[in-house]
Amino acid sequence: MNSPVNRPVMSRIDQPPQTLRDIVQERMREAIIAGQFAPGERLVERPLCDQLGVSRTVVRETIRYLEAEGLVEILPGKGPIVAQLSWEDARQIYDIRQMLETAAATACARNMTPGLAGALQDALKVLQEAVAAGIPGPMLRATTEFYRIIFEGAGHSVAWEIAQRLNGRISRLRAVTLSTEERQKPGPAHMQEICGAIVSGDAKAARTAIERHLNDAKRTAQRLLKEE
């Protein structure tokens, strides 16, 4: 019998396999973000079960999860609907993002290493390729990964947890603002500016690049949401 000292060490699971619930959550989240379900539209269990080929239990768990992300509302007597996205909610989200992201970008620039620079540049390349392909799901996932590297490089793990709780609504706003040509500068151009400033180790330029990006997106979201 192996002693505790000689016991074989189990290898770490770097990326656990997705469960069925994870897959359903991802598909429904992306469908809402991409606008396949309109704001205010009812989410009826039976058609969702038929479309996805899963049980009502999985659909109900997914709806509860998406409610926690702010993508779904449960209305008395009506059931789950796709949450409305108001300008007031969007304004608060942009204000929170500005606080978290400017601090993360500044710290990441100060912590710059060759390895971190390479990871951020690789993430930018994936993001640019996803934007060129024009498919919302991969594009939004690539954007999330780009920011994850910034927060990780900054050492701001708690701030990233907070950002992740808002990620569904942040992605929904991104989908709204990316689909218009009314921005002062395209989103990918902002990302390139942010990446360049951080990789150069210029904390002040990184902060400025984040502020320009968010102010541009915020103005666009305000105009579009108020029109709606």
N, C-alpha and C positions, 0 to 999 in steps of 0.2 A: 504493500500500500504506500502511495506517495505521501511524504510528509509535507506540511504546509510550505516548507522551504523549497522542496523539489517539485511542487505541483506545477504542471504546465500552465502558462499564462494564456488566457483566451484572447484572441485578437479582437480589436475594437471594431464595431460596426460603424463605419464612417457615415454611411447613408442608408438608414433602414428602409426596407421596401415599403411602398405605399399600401395602405389598407384600402379596401373597397370604399369605406367612408371618406378617406382622404381624396380618392379619385373623384367621387361624386361631388364633394365640396369644391374641388378645384374646377370641375366642369360647370357647376352652377354659378360659382363666383365669376368665372370668365364670361358666362352667358349674360349675367346681369351687367357686368362692367362694359361688355361690348354692345349693350343695348338690345339684345335679343328678347329680353323681357323689359317692357316699358315701365317707367316709374309709376307706381300706383296699381300696376297689374297684379291680379290675384295669382298666387302660386297654388294650384290645385294638385293635391297629392296623386290622384289616380293617373292623370296624363303624364306627370313627372315620372311615376313608377314605370309606366309603359315606355316612355322615351328612353329612360336610362337602363331599364331592365333590372331594377333593384326593388327591394321590399319597401313597404310604407315606413317601417322602422328606420331604415337608412335615410329615407327622404326627410322624415321628421327630425332626426338628429342633425341632418345637414341644415335644415331651416333654422333650428335653434342656434346652430353655430354661426350661420350668416346673420342672424338677428344680433348676436353678440358683436359682430363686426360692423353693425350699422347698415348693412345692405338690405335687410328685411325688417319689416314691422309686423307685429301681430295686432290686428284690430279686433276689438270685441264684436262678436256677431258676424264678422267678415272673414276672419282667419288671416293667414300670412299674405302680405303684399310686398312688392318691391318698394323699398323706402324711397320717398321723395328726397331729392338733393337740393336743399335751399341755399340761397346765397349766404345767409347768416351762418349756416353750418360750414359752408366752404370757407368763408372768411376766417372763422376760428381755426380751421384745419391749416390754412396757409400761415396764420400767425404762429401756430405751434411748430409747424415745419421750419419756419424761419429761425426760431430759437434753437431748435435741435440741430438743424443741418448746418447753420453757420458755425455753431460751436464745434460740430464734428469735422467739418471741412478745415477749419483753422487748426485744430489739434492734429488732424491727419497730416496736414502739410508740415507741421513741426516735427512729426514723428517719421518723416519720409525715409525710406530705405530702398535700395535697388529692388528687393523682392516685392515690396509693397507697390512700388511704381509699376513693375511689370504686371502685377495682378490687376491693378486699376486700368492700365492701358489695354490689357486683354479683355476686361469686362466692357470697356468702351467699344472695342472692335465688335464684340458679340452684339452689343446694343445697336450699333450702326448697321450691322447686317440684318438684324431683326426689323429695324425701321425700313430698310430698303425692301425687305420682303413684304412689308405691309400687313402682317398678320398680328392682330392685337395681343393674343395670349403670349407668344414668345417675346414680343416687344415689351410688355409690361413686366414679365418675369426678368428680362434682361436689365430693365431699369431698376427693379428692386435689388438685383444682385450688385449692380454698380454702387448703389447707396450702401448696401450691406458692407462692402469692402471699405468704404469711407468710414463708416461708424466703427468697424472692427479695427481699422488702422488708427483711429482716434483713441481707441480703448474705451469707447462710450457704449458699453454693453447694455446698461440699464436704459439709456436713451433709445437704443435700437429696439428694445422690448416695447417701449411706449409707441415708437413709430410703427411697429408691426401691428399693434392693436388698431391703428388707424389705416392699415395698409389697404383694406378693401375700399374705403372711401377715397383714399389718396389715389389709388389706381383708377377709380371711377372718374375722378377729376382729370387725371392724366388723359384718359380716353376722350373726354370732352374737349380738352384744350388741344390735343394732338390732331384732332380731326378737322381743325380749322386752319385756314391760311392767314388769319387776321393777326397772328402774333407778330411782334416786332422782329423776332429772330426765331427760326425753327428750334424745336426742343433739342435735337441732336447737336446743333451748333452750340447751344448753351452747355450741353454735357461735355463737349470737347473743350470748351473754355474752362469749365470747372476742373476737368482732368488735368489740363495743362498747368493750371495754377497750383494745384495740389502737388503734382509730380515735381514741379520746380522748387517746391519747398517754400513758396511765397504765401504765408498765412494771410496777409492782408488781401492779396489778389484773390485767394480762394474764397474768402468771405464775400468780397465784392461780386465774384462770379455767381455765387449762390444767390445773393440778394437780387441781382439782375434777372436771373432765371425765374425766381419765385415771384418777383414783382410783375414780370411779363405774363406769367401764367395766371397770376391772380387777377390782373386787369382783364384778361381774356375770359376767364371763368365768370367774373362779375357781369360782363356784358352778355355772355351767352345765357347764364342762369336767370338774369333779370328779364331777358327777352322771353324765356320760357314761362 
